[in-house]
Amino acid sequence: MDFKIEIPGKPMGKQRPKFGKGFTYTPKKTVSYENYVKLIFQEKYGQPNLKGQIKADIKVYFDIPKSTGKGKKAEMLLNLIRPAKKPDCDNIAKIILDSLNGIAYADDKQIISLSVEKYYGDTPKVCLILREDRGNENT
């Protein structure tokens, strides 16, 4: 079974921890976004706690800048031009997968395969598919 969610809004990457006087903390923006992802997943699936090995596919859609001309916009929507900009793919994956620890699966160390792709789209969002790996599937 595939678990699919769509996270509306501007894609975000995991921010580095901040350091205070003798302590470390996670930035508020990161905590808020992780809670947002958790909420979306739990509203759709509850707490399925996938077992074993998991494959994760993440597709990230960014807004097309308002100043973009019609020709270039068309190329962006046809995926001829893709966003090579921040946040980085690894930071996007980190915030999404960390947010689902203890919810979708026990720990994100269960992820054995990860794909992250960035696109331009009409509306910014992140699409996630989680799939339990049964070992003999050719997907």
N, CA, C and O atoms as a GROMACS GRO file, in nm:
protein
  556
    1MET      N    1   0.084  -0.119   0.000
    1MET     CA    2   0.000   0.000   0.000
    1MET      C    3   0.088   0.125   0.000
    1MET      O    4   0.187   0.132   0.073
    2ASP      N    5   0.051   0.220  -0.082
    2ASP     CA    6   0.122   0.348  -0.086
    2ASP      C    7   0.053   0.447   0.007
    2ASP      O    8  -0.070   0.453   0.014
    3PHE      N    9   0.132   0.524   0.077
    3PHE     CA   10   0.082   0.633   0.160
    3PHE      C   11   0.122   0.762   0.092
    3PHE      O   12   0.241   0.794   0.081
    4LYS      N   13   0.023   0.837   0.045
    4LYS     CA   14   0.049   0.959  -0.032
    4LYS      C   15  -0.010   1.079   0.040
    4LYS      O   16  -0.126   1.078   0.082
    5ILE      N   17   0.072   1.184   0.053
    5ILE     CA   18   0.021   1.309   0.106
    5ILE      C   19   0.072   1.425   0.021
    5ILE      O   20   0.176   1.417  -0.043
    6GLU      N   21  -0.005   1.531   0.023
    6GLU     CA   22   0.033   1.656  -0.042
    6GLU      C   23   0.040   1.762   0.066
    6GLU      O   24  -0.055   1.784   0.141
    7ILE      N   25   0.155   1.829   0.073
    7ILE     CA   26   0.177   1.933   0.173
    7ILE      C   27   0.173   2.067   0.102
    7ILE      O   28   0.271   2.107   0.039
    8PRO      N   29   0.060   2.138   0.110
    8PRO     CA   30   0.048   2.266   0.041
    8PRO      C   31   0.139   2.372   0.102
    8PRO      O   32   0.172   2.367   0.220
    9GLY      N   33   0.180   2.466   0.019
    9GLY     CA   34   0.260   2.578   0.067
    9GLY      C   35   0.403   2.571   0.020
    9GLY      O   36   0.447   2.474  -0.042
   10LYS      N   37   0.474   2.677   0.050
   10LYS     CA   38   0.613   2.691   0.009
   10LYS      C   39   0.699   2.579   0.070
   10LYS      O   40   0.698   2.560   0.191
   11PRO      N   41   0.773   2.505  -0.013
   11PRO     CA   42   0.860   2.399   0.039
   11PRO      C   43   0.967   2.456   0.132
   11PRO      O   44   1.018   2.567   0.111
   12MET      N   45   1.000   2.379   0.233
   12MET     CA   46   1.098   2.424   0.331
   12MET      C   47   1.200   2.314   0.356
   12MET      O   48   1.167   2.196   0.354
   13GLY      N   49   1.323   2.354   0.380
   13GLY     CA   50   1.428   2.261   0.418
   13GLY      C   51   1.452   2.266   0.567
   13GLY      O   52   1.416   2.364   0.633
   14LYS      N   53   1.512   2.163   0.620
   14LYS     CA   54   1.544   2.158   0.763
   14LYS      C   55   1.652   2.261   0.792
   14LYS      O   56   1.756   2.263   0.726
   15GLN      N   57   1.629   2.344   0.891
   15GLN     CA   58   1.726   2.445   0.932
   15GLN      C   59   1.825   2.384   1.030
   15GLN      O   60   1.793   2.287   1.100
   16ARG      N   61   1.943   2.440   1.034
   16ARG     CA   62   2.044   2.393   1.130
   16ARG      C   63   2.002   2.429   1.272
   16ARG      O   64   1.934   2.529   1.294
   17PRO      N   65   2.043   2.345   1.369
   17PRO     CA   66   2.010   2.378   1.508
   17PRO      C   67   2.077   2.509   1.550
   17PRO      O   68   2.184   2.544   1.500
   18LYS      N   69   2.014   2.578   1.640
   18LYS     CA   70   2.068   2.704   1.694
   18LYS      C   71   2.128   2.676   1.831
   18LYS      O   72   2.088   2.584   1.901
   19PHE      N   73   2.224   2.759   1.866
   19PHE     CA   74   2.293   2.740   1.993
   19PHE      C   75   2.267   2.859   2.085
   19PHE      O   76   2.285   2.974   2.046
   20GLY      N   77   2.223   2.828   2.208
   20GLY     CA   78   2.202   2.932   2.309
   20GLY      C   79   2.313   2.921   2.412
   20GLY      O   80   2.418   2.863   2.386
   21LYS      N   81   2.289   2.977   2.526
   21LYS     CA   82   2.389   2.972   2.635
   21LYS      C   83   2.383   2.834   2.701
   21LYS      O   84   2.304   2.810   2.792
   22GLY      N   85   2.468   2.746   2.652
   22GLY     CA   86   2.476   2.612   2.710
   22GLY      C   87   2.371   2.513   2.662
   22GLY      O   88   2.358   2.405   2.720
   23PHE      N   89   2.294   2.547   2.558
   23PHE     CA   90   2.193   2.454   2.507
   23PHE      C   91   2.177   2.470   2.356
   23PHE      O   92   2.219   2.570   2.297
   24THR      N   93   2.115   2.372   2.296
   24THR     CA   94   2.087   2.373   2.153
   24THR      C   95   1.937   2.365   2.135
   24THR      O   96   1.868   2.300   2.214
   25TYR      N   97   1.885   2.430   2.031
   25TYR     CA   98   1.741   2.421   2.006
   25TYR      C   99   1.714   2.423   1.857
   25TYR      O  100   1.794   2.471   1.777
   26THR      N  101   1.597   2.369   1.822
   26THR     CA  102   1.552   2.366   1.683
   26THR      C  103   1.478   2.496   1.653
   26THR      O  104   1.393   2.538   1.731
   27PRO      N  105   1.510   2.561   1.540
   27PRO     CA  106   1.442   2.686   1.506
   27PRO      C  107   1.290   2.669   1.496
   27PRO      O  108   1.241   2.564   1.454
   28LYS      N  109   1.216   2.774   1.534
   28LYS     CA  110   1.069   2.770   1.537
   28LYS      C  111   1.009   2.736   1.401
   28LYS      O  112   0.911   2.662   1.394
   29LYS      N  113   1.066   2.790   1.292
   29LYS     CA  114   1.014   2.762   1.158
   29LYS      C  115   1.019   2.612   1.127
   29LYS      O  116   0.927   2.557   1.068
   30THR      N  117   1.128   2.548   1.167
   30THR     CA  118   1.143   2.404   1.144
   30THR      C  119   1.040   2.327   1.225
   30THR      O  120   0.974   2.237   1.172
   31VAL      N  121   1.026   2.360   1.351
   31VAL     CA  122   0.929   2.291   1.438
   31VAL      C  123   0.788   2.308   1.383
   31VAL      O  124   0.711   2.212   1.379
   32SER      N  125   0.753   2.429   1.340
   32SER     CA  126   0.619   2.456   1.287
   32SER      C  127   0.592   2.373   1.160
   32SER      O  128   0.486   2.314   1.145
   33TYR      N  129   0.690   2.371   1.069
   33TYR     CA  130   0.672   2.296   0.944
   33TYR      C  131   0.662   2.146   0.972
   33TYR      O  132   0.580   2.077   0.911
   34GLU      N  133   0.746   2.094   1.062
   34GLU     CA  134   0.738   1.951   1.097
   34GLU      C  135   0.601   1.917   1.156
   34GLU      O  136   0.545   1.812   1.124
   35ASN      N  137   0.548   2.003   1.241
   35ASN     CA  138   0.415   1.979   1.299
   35ASN      C  139   0.307   1.984   1.192
   35ASN      O  140   0.210   1.907   1.198
   36TYR      N  141   0.322   2.072   1.094
   36TYR     CA  142   0.230   2.084   0.981
   36TYR      C  143   0.228   1.954   0.900
   36TYR      O  144   0.122   1.904   0.864
   37VAL      N  145   0.345   1.900   0.871
   37VAL     CA  146   0.356   1.774   0.796
   37VAL      C  147   0.292   1.660   0.875
   37VAL      O  148   0.218   1.579   0.819
   38LYS      N  149   0.320   1.652   1.005
   38LYS     CA  150   0.261   1.550   1.092
   38LYS      C  151   0.109   1.556   1.087
   38LYS      O  152   0.042   1.454   1.070
   39LEU      N  153   0.056   1.676   1.101
   39LEU     CA  154  -0.088   1.695   1.103
   39LEU      C  155  -0.152   1.648   0.973
   39LEU      O  156  -0.254   1.578   0.975
   40ILE      N  157  -0.093   1.684   0.860
   40ILE     CA  158  -0.147   1.643   0.730
   40ILE      C  159  -0.146   1.491   0.718
   40ILE      O  160  -0.244   1.432   0.673
   41PHE      N  161  -0.036   1.428   0.758
   41PHE     CA  162  -0.026   1.282   0.749
   41PHE      C  163  -0.128   1.215   0.842
   41PHE      O  164  -0.198   1.122   0.801
   42GLN      N  165  -0.134   1.262   0.966
   42GLN     CA  166  -0.224   1.199   1.063
   42GLN      C  167  -0.371   1.218   1.027
   42GLN      O  168  -0.452   1.129   1.051
   43GLU      N  169  -0.408   1.333   0.969
   43GLU     CA  170  -0.546   1.354   0.927
   43GLU      C  171  -0.588   1.254   0.820
   43GLU      O  172  -0.704   1.214   0.814
   44LYS      N  173  -0.494   1.214   0.737
   44LYS     CA  174  -0.527   1.122   0.628
   44LYS      C  175  -0.514   0.976   0.669
   44LYS      O  176  -0.597   0.893   0.630
   45TYR      N  177  -0.411   0.942   0.747
   45TYR     CA  178  -0.381   0.802   0.775
   45TYR      C  179  -0.379   0.763   0.922
   45TYR      O  180  -0.366   0.645   0.953
   46GLY      N  181  -0.392   0.856   1.012
   46GLY     CA  182  -0.378   0.822   1.154
   46GLY      C  183  -0.232   0.800   1.184
   46GLY      O  184  -0.148   0.886   1.156
   47GLN      N  185  -0.202   0.686   1.242
   47GLN     CA  186  -0.064   0.653   1.278
   47GLN      C  187  -0.035   0.509   1.234
   47GLN      O  188  -0.034   0.418   1.316
   48PRO      N  189  -0.010   0.488   1.102
   48PRO     CA  190   0.002   0.352   1.051
   48PRO      C  191   0.126   0.276   1.095
   48PRO      O  192   0.125   0.153   1.098
   49ASN      N  193   0.234   0.347   1.130
   49ASN     CA  194   0.360   0.285   1.175
   49ASN      C  195   0.404   0.174   1.080
   49ASN      O  196   0.398   0.056   1.114
   50LEU      N  197   0.450   0.214   0.963
   50LEU     CA  198   0.500   0.121   0.862
   50LEU      C  199   0.614   0.038   0.920
   50LEU      O  200   0.698   0.088   0.994
   51LYS      N  201   0.616  -0.088   0.884
   51LYS     CA  202   0.717  -0.181   0.936
   51LYS      C  203   0.821  -0.208   0.828
   51LYS      O  204   0.794  -0.193   0.709
   52GLY      N  205   0.939  -0.247   0.870
   52GLY     CA  206   1.042  -0.290   0.778
   52GLY      C  207   1.101  -0.177   0.695
   52GLY      O  208   1.109  -0.062   0.739
   53GLN      N  209   1.142  -0.213   0.574
   53GLN     CA  210   1.209  -0.119   0.486
   53GLN      C  211   1.108  -0.037   0.406
   53GLN      O  212   1.003  -0.087   0.365
   54ILE      N  213   1.142   0.091   0.386
   54ILE     CA  214   1.048   0.184   0.322
   54ILE      C  215   1.118   0.260   0.210
   54ILE      O  216   1.234   0.298   0.221
   55LYS      N  217   1.044   0.279   0.102
   55LYS     CA  218   1.090   0.364  -0.008
   55LYS      C  219   1.014   0.496   0.000
   55LYS      O  220   0.893   0.497   0.026
   56ALA      N  221   1.084   0.606  -0.021
   56ALA     CA  222   1.022   0.739  -0.014
   56ALA      C  223   1.049   0.814  -0.144
   56ALA      O  224   1.163   0.822  -0.190
   57ASP      N  225   0.944   0.870  -0.201
   57ASP     CA  226   0.954   0.954  -0.320
   57ASP      C  227   0.897   1.091  -0.286
   57ASP      O  228   0.783   1.102  -0.240
   58ILE      N  229   0.976   1.195  -0.308
   58ILE     CA  230   0.934   1.331  -0.276
   58ILE      C  231   0.944   1.414  -0.403
   58ILE      O  232   1.049   1.420  -0.467
   59LYS      N  233   0.834   1.479  -0.438
   59LYS     CA  234   0.832   1.572  -0.551
   59LYS      C  235   0.799   1.710  -0.492
   59LYS      O  236   0.701   1.727  -0.420
   60VAL      N  237   0.883   1.808  -0.526
   60VAL     CA  238   0.874   1.941  -0.468
   60VAL      C  239   0.839   2.039  -0.581
   60VAL      O  240   0.905   2.041  -0.684
   61TYR      N  241   0.735   2.120  -0.558
   61TYR     CA  242   0.691   2.217  -0.659
   61TYR      C  243   0.707   2.358  -0.605
   61TYR      O  244   0.655   2.391  -0.498
   62PHE      N  245   0.781   2.440  -0.680
   62PHE     CA  246   0.805   2.579  -0.643
   62PHE      C  247   0.721   2.672  -0.728
   62PHE      O  248   0.688   2.640  -0.843
   63ASP      N  249   0.686   2.788  -0.671
   63ASP     CA  250   0.620   2.894  -0.747
   63ASP      C  251   0.708   2.939  -0.862
   63ASP      O  252   0.831   2.941  -0.851
   64ILE      N  253   0.646   2.976  -0.972
   64ILE     CA  254   0.718   3.040  -1.082
   64ILE      C  255   0.726   3.188  -1.047
   64ILE      O  256   0.625   3.250  -1.014
   65PRO      N  257   0.846   3.246  -1.053
   65PRO     CA  258   0.858   3.388  -1.020
   65PRO      C  259   0.765   3.475  -1.106
   65PRO      O  260   0.749   3.450  -1.225
   66LYS      N  261   0.704   3.576  -1.044
   66LYS     CA  262   0.608   3.662  -1.113
   66LYS      C  263   0.669   3.735  -1.233
   66LYS      O  264   0.598   3.766  -1.329
   67SER      N  265   0.798   3.762  -1.229
   67SER     CA  266   0.863   3.835  -1.337
   67SER      C  267   0.897   3.747  -1.459
   67SER      O  268   0.952   3.796  -1.557
   68THR      N  269   0.864   3.619  -1.452
   68THR     CA  270   0.898   3.526  -1.561
   68THR      C  271   0.811   3.552  -1.684
   68THR      O  272   0.690   3.568  -1.672
   69GLY      N  273   0.874   3.558  -1.800
   69GLY     CA  274   0.801   3.578  -1.926
   69GLY      C  275   0.720   3.455  -1.964
   69GLY      O  276   0.744   3.346  -1.912
   70LYS      N  277   0.624   3.472  -2.056
   70LYS     CA  278   0.534   3.363  -2.095
   70LYS      C  279   0.608   3.243  -2.152
   70LYS      O  280   0.578   3.129  -2.118
   71GLY      N  281   0.707   3.269  -2.238
   71GLY     CA  282   0.782   3.159  -2.299
   71GLY      C  283   0.858   3.077  -2.197
   71GLY      O  284   0.854   2.954  -2.198
   72LYS      N  285   0.925   3.146  -2.109
   72LYS     CA  286   1.003   3.078  -2.005
   72LYS      C  287   0.910   3.007  -1.907
   72LYS      O  288   0.942   2.898  -1.859
   73LYS      N  289   0.795   3.067  -1.877
   73LYS     CA  290   0.697   3.004  -1.787
   73LYS      C  291   0.648   2.873  -1.846
   73LYS      O  292   0.635   2.773  -1.776
   74ALA      N  293   0.620   2.873  -1.975
   74ALA     CA  294   0.575   2.751  -2.042
   74ALA      C  295   0.682   2.642  -2.032
   74ALA      O  296   0.650   2.525  -2.008
   75GLU      N  297   0.807   2.680  -2.051
   75GLU     CA  298   0.916   2.583  -2.039
   75GLU      C  299   0.927   2.528  -1.897
   75GLU      O  300   0.956   2.410  -1.878
   76MET      N  301   0.903   2.613  -1.799
   76MET     CA  302   0.907   2.569  -1.660
   76MET      C  303   0.796   2.468  -1.632
   76MET      O  304   0.818   2.368  -1.564
   77LEU      N  305   0.676   2.495  -1.683
   77LEU     CA  306   0.563   2.406  -1.660
   77LEU      C  307   0.578   2.273  -1.735
   77LEU      O  308   0.519   2.173  -1.696
   78LEU      N  309   0.657   2.273  -1.842
   78LEU     CA  310   0.685   2.150  -1.918
   78LEU      C  311   0.809   2.077  -1.863
   78LEU      O  312   0.852   1.977  -1.920
   79ASN      N  313   0.864   2.128  -1.753
   79ASN     CA  314   0.982   2.071  -1.687
   79ASN      C  315   1.108   2.077  -1.773
   79ASN      O  316   1.201   1.999  -1.754
   80LEU      N  317   1.110   2.171  -1.869
   80LEU     CA  318   1.231   2.192  -1.948
   80LEU      C  319   1.330   2.277  -1.869
   80LEU      O  320   1.451   2.269  -1.890
   81ILE      N  321   1.277   2.358  -1.778
   81ILE     CA  322   1.359   2.434  -1.684
   81ILE      C  323   1.316   2.391  -1.544
   81ILE      O  324   1.198   2.399  -1.510
   82ARG      N  325   1.412   2.347  -1.465
   82ARG     CA  326   1.382   2.300  -1.330
   82ARG      C  327   1.453   2.390  -1.228
   82ARG      O  328   1.556   2.450  -1.259
   83PRO      N  329   1.398   2.400  -1.107
   83PRO     CA  330   1.454   2.492  -1.007
   83PRO      C  331   1.583   2.438  -0.942
   83PRO      O  332   1.579   2.342  -0.865
   84ALA      N  333   1.693   2.500  -0.972
   84ALA     CA  334   1.820   2.470  -0.906
   84ALA      C  335   1.842   2.580  -0.803
   84ALA      O  336   1.928   2.667  -0.820
   85LYS      N  337   1.763   2.574  -0.697
   85LYS     CA  338   1.766   2.678  -0.596
   85LYS      C  339   1.741   2.618  -0.459
   85LYS      O  340   1.707   2.500  -0.446
   86LYS      N  341   1.759   2.700  -0.356
   86LYS     CA  342   1.734   2.655  -0.219
   86LYS      C  343   1.584   2.647  -0.194
   86LYS      O  344   1.507   2.721  -0.255
   87PRO      N  345   1.542   2.559  -0.106
   87PRO     CA  346   1.623   2.470  -0.024
   87PRO      C  347   1.678   2.351  -0.103
   87PRO      O  348   1.621   2.311  -0.205
   88ASP      N  349   1.789   2.296  -0.054
   88ASP     CA  350   1.852   2.181  -0.116
   88ASP      C  351   1.763   2.058  -0.099
   88ASP      O  352   1.686   2.048  -0.004
   89CYS      N  353   1.776   1.965  -0.193
   89CYS     CA  354   1.698   1.840  -0.188
   89CYS      C  355   1.718   1.766  -0.057
   89CYS      O  356   1.622   1.714   0.001
   90ASP      N  357   1.842   1.759  -0.009
   90ASP     CA  358   1.868   1.683   0.113
   90ASP      C  359   1.802   1.747   0.235
   90ASP      O  360   1.756   1.676   0.324
   91ASN      N  361   1.796   1.879   0.239
   91ASN     CA  362   1.732   1.946   0.353
   91ASN      C  363   1.580   1.933   0.346
   91ASN      O  364   1.514   1.927   0.450
   92ILE      N  365   1.524   1.928   0.226
   92ILE     CA  366   1.380   1.906   0.210
   92ILE      C  367   1.345   1.766   0.260
   92ILE      O  368   1.252   1.748   0.338
   93ALA      N  369   1.422   1.667   0.215
   93ALA     CA  370   1.398   1.529   0.258
   93ALA      C  371   1.411   1.518   0.410
   93ALA      O  372   1.330   1.450   0.474
   94LYS      N  373   1.510   1.582   0.466
   94LYS     CA  374   1.535   1.574   0.611
   94LYS      C  375   1.416   1.624   0.692
   94LYS      O  376   1.374   1.558   0.787
   95ILE      N  377   1.361   1.739   0.655
   95ILE     CA  378   1.250   1.793   0.734
   95ILE      C  379   1.124   1.708   0.719
   95ILE      O  380   1.050   1.688   0.816
   96ILE      N  381   1.098   1.658   0.598
   96ILE     CA  382   0.979   1.575   0.575
   96ILE      C  383   0.991   1.442   0.649
   96ILE      O  384   0.901   1.403   0.722
   97LEU      N  385   1.103   1.373   0.630
   97LEU     CA  386   1.119   1.240   0.689
   97LEU      C  387   1.133   1.245   0.840
   97LEU      O  388   1.080   1.159   0.910
   98ASP      N  389   1.204   1.344   0.893
   98ASP     CA  390   1.214   1.359   1.039
   98ASP      C  391   1.079   1.386   1.103
   98ASP      O  392   1.051   1.338   1.213
   99SER      N  393   0.995   1.461   1.034
   99SER     CA  394   0.865   1.496   1.092
   99SER      C  395   0.775   1.374   1.110
   99SER      O  396   0.685   1.375   1.193
  100LEU      N  397   0.799   1.268   1.033
  100LEU     CA  398   0.713   1.150   1.040
  100LEU      C  399   0.768   1.038   1.128
  100LEU      O  400   0.710   0.931   1.137
  101ASN      N  401   0.883   1.065   1.194
  101ASN     CA  402   0.936   0.968   1.291
  101ASN      C  403   0.833   0.944   1.401
  101ASN      O  404   0.777   1.039   1.456
  102GLY      N  405   0.808   0.817   1.432
  102GLY     CA  406   0.714   0.783   1.537
  102GLY      C  407   0.568   0.799   1.496
  102GLY      O  408   0.478   0.773   1.576
  103ILE      N  409   0.543   0.840   1.372
  103ILE     CA  410   0.406   0.858   1.322
  103ILE      C  411   0.382   0.758   1.208
  103ILE      O  412   0.300   0.667   1.220
  104ALA      N  413   0.454   0.778   1.098
  104ALA     CA  414   0.440   0.690   0.982
  104ALA      C  415   0.526   0.565   0.998
  104ALA      O  416   0.492   0.458   0.947
  105TYR      N  417   0.637   0.578   1.070
  105TYR     CA  418   0.730   0.468   1.093
  105TYR      C  419   0.801   0.494   1.225
  105TYR      O  420   0.796   0.605   1.279
  106ALA      N  421   0.866   0.391   1.276
  106ALA     CA  422   0.936   0.407   1.404
  106ALA      C  423   1.049   0.508   1.393
  106ALA      O  424   1.064   0.594   1.479
  107ASP      N  425   1.129   0.497   1.287
  107ASP     CA  426   1.244   0.587   1.269
  107ASP      C  427   1.276   0.597   1.121
  107ASP      O  428   1.259   0.500   1.047
  108ASP      N  429   1.322   0.713   1.078
  108ASP     CA  430   1.351   0.730   0.935
  108ASP      C  431   1.474   0.652   0.889
  108ASP      O  432   1.508   0.656   0.771
  109LYS      N  433   1.540   0.580   0.979
  109LYS     CA  434   1.646   0.489   0.936
  109LYS      C  435   1.588   0.373   0.855
  109LYS      O  436   1.663   0.302   0.787
  110GLN      N  437   1.457   0.353   0.861
  110GLN     CA  438   1.390   0.249   0.783
  110GLN      C  439   1.385   0.283   0.634
  110GLN      O  440   1.358   0.195   0.552
  111ILE      N  441   1.410   0.408   0.599
  111ILE     CA  442   1.408   0.450   0.458
  111ILE      C  443   1.532   0.392   0.389
  111ILE      O  444   1.645   0.427   0.423
  112ILE      N  445   1.508   0.303   0.292
  112ILE     CA  446   1.620   0.240   0.221
  112ILE      C  447   1.639   0.298   0.082
  112ILE      O  448   1.742   0.277   0.018
  113SER      N  449   1.539   0.371   0.034
  113SER     CA  450   1.546   0.431  -0.099
  113SER      C  451   1.476   0.566  -0.092
  113SER      O  452   1.366   0.579  -0.038
  114LEU      N  453   1.543   0.669  -0.148
  114LEU     CA  454   1.490   0.804  -0.141
  114LEU      C  455   1.509   0.874  -0.275
  114LEU      O  456   1.618   0.874  -0.332
  115SER      N  457   1.402   0.934  -0.323
  115SER     CA  458   1.408   1.014  -0.445
  115SER      C  459   1.349   1.151  -0.413
  115SER      O  460   1.240   1.160  -0.358
  116VAL      N  461   1.422   1.257  -0.449
  116VAL     CA  462   1.374   1.393  -0.430
  116VAL      C  463   1.391   1.465  -0.564
  116VAL      O  464   1.502   1.472  -0.617
  117GLU      N  465   1.282   1.519  -0.617
  117GLU     CA  466   1.286   1.591  -0.744
  117GLU      C  467   1.221   1.727  -0.727
  117GLU      O  468   1.119   1.740  -0.660
  118LYS      N  469   1.280   1.829  -0.790
  118LYS     CA  470   1.228   1.965  -0.780
  118LYS      C  471   1.174   2.010  -0.916
  118LYS      O  472   1.234   1.986  -1.021
  119TYR      N  473   1.056   2.075  -0.911
  119TYR     CA  474   0.987   2.123  -1.030
  119TYR      C  475   0.931   2.263  -1.004
  119TYR      O  476   0.925   2.308  -0.890
  120TYR      N  477   0.892   2.330  -1.110
  120TYR     CA  478   0.810   2.450  -1.099
  120TYR      C  479   0.666   2.408  -1.118
  120TYR      O  480   0.639   2.310  -1.189
  121GLY      N  481   0.573   2.479  -1.057
  121GLY     CA  482   0.432   2.448  -1.071
  121GLY      C  483   0.347   2.571  -1.048
  121GLY      O  484   0.396   2.677  -1.010
  122ASP      N  485   0.218   2.555  -1.072
  122ASP     CA  486   0.124   2.666  -1.052
  122ASP      C  487   0.107   2.698  -0.904
  122ASP      O  488   0.083   2.813  -0.867
  123THR      N  489   0.118   2.596  -0.819
  123THR     CA  490   0.105   2.617  -0.675
  123THR      C  491   0.219   2.545  -0.604
  123THR      O  492   0.251   2.431  -0.638
  124PRO      N  493   0.281   2.609  -0.506
  124PRO     CA  494   0.389   2.544  -0.432
  124PRO      C  495   0.335   2.435  -0.341
  124PRO      O  496   0.232   2.451  -0.276
  125LYS      N  497   0.408   2.322  -0.338
  125LYS     CA  498   0.366   2.209  -0.254
  125LYS      C  499   0.476   2.105  -0.254
  125LYS      O  500   0.570   2.110  -0.332
  126VAL      N  501   0.461   2.009  -0.163
  126VAL     CA  502   0.548   1.892  -0.158
  126VAL      C  503   0.457   1.770  -0.162
  126VAL      O  504   0.361   1.761  -0.086
  127CYS      N  505   0.488   1.676  -0.251
  127CYS     CA  506   0.412   1.551  -0.261
  127CYS      C  507   0.502   1.437  -0.214
  127CYS      O  508   0.615   1.422  -0.261
  128LEU      N  509   0.450   1.357  -0.123
  128LEU     CA  510   0.528   1.248  -0.064
  128LEU      C  511   0.455   1.116  -0.086
  128LEU      O  512   0.334   1.106  -0.066
  129ILE      N  513   0.530   1.015  -0.127
  129ILE     CA  514   0.479   0.878  -0.134
  129ILE      C  515   0.572   0.790  -0.051
  129ILE      O  516   0.693   0.788  -0.073
  130LEU      N  517   0.514   0.717   0.044
  130LEU     CA  518   0.587   0.618   0.123
  130LEU      C  519   0.534   0.481   0.085
  130LEU      O  520   0.413   0.461   0.072
  131ARG      N  521   0.625   0.386   0.068
  131ARG     CA  522   0.587   0.251   0.025
  131ARG      C  523   0.672   0.150   0.102
  131ARG      O  524   0.795   0.161   0.106
  132GLU      N  525   0.607   0.052   0.163
  132GLU     CA  526   0.682  -0.055   0.228
  132GLU      C  527   0.748  -0.139   0.119
  132GLU      O  528   0.684  -0.175   0.020
  133ASP      N  529   0.877  -0.170   0.138
  133ASP     CA  530   0.951  -0.249   0.040
  133ASP      C  531   0.937  -0.396   0.077
  133ASP      O  532   0.977  -0.438   0.186
  134ARG      N  533   0.882  -0.472  -0.012
  134ARG     CA  534   0.861  -0.615   0.014
  134ARG      C  535   0.980  -0.699  -0.036
  134ARG      O  536   0.977  -0.822  -0.027
  135GLY      N  537   1.082  -0.633  -0.086
  135GLY     CA  538   1.204  -0.702  -0.123
  135GLY      C  539   1.210  -0.759  -0.263
  135GLY      O  540   1.319  -0.769  -0.321
  136ASN      N  541   1.097  -0.795  -0.321
  136ASN     CA  542   1.100  -0.855  -0.454
  136ASN      C  543   1.025  -0.773  -0.558
  136ASN      O  544   1.000  -0.821  -0.668
  137GLU      N  545   0.990  -0.651  -0.524
  137GLU     CA  546   0.920  -0.564  -0.618
  137GLU      C  547   1.020  -0.492  -0.706
  137GLU      O  548   1.127  -0.452  -0.660
  138ASN      N  549   0.988  -0.475  -0.830
  138ASN     CA  550   1.069  -0.398  -0.923
  138ASN      C  551   1.002  -0.265  -0.952
  138ASN      O  552   0.952  -0.243  -1.063
  139THR      N  553   0.999  -0.175  -0.851
  139THR     CA  554   0.931  -0.046  -0.870
  139THR      C  555   1.029   0.066  -0.877
  139THR      O  556   0.989   0.182  -0.893
   0.00000   0.00000   0.00000
